[in-house]
Amino acid sequence: MSQSTFFDTHEFIKDAVDAGFEPAAAEFFARKASKALQTDLATKTDLDALESRLQTQIVTAKFDLMKWIIMALIAQAGLVVALVKLL
């Protein structure tokens, strides 16, 4: 996850001051905006890898669920057979 975004702090400060902000406030907002934009953003490759991992986990979960359902059905069938023999 390494996609950098260009942010022109000088232009931001100039526009903010022109819009009526105090220079100190404009510089503060420029620093905060620049810091926020420097965080790592997820790329399409990152999202594709995540999707692949999630699909693998879903398949595994479905397989485990099916194992438990089949085992429960076998146990239930055994119980039914035992009860029929007792009656």
ABEGO torsion letter per residue (X at the ends): XBBBBBBBAAAAAAAAAAAGBBAAAAAAAAAAAAAAAABBBBBAAAAAAAAAAAAAAAAAAAAAAAAAAAAAAAAAAAAAAAAAAAX
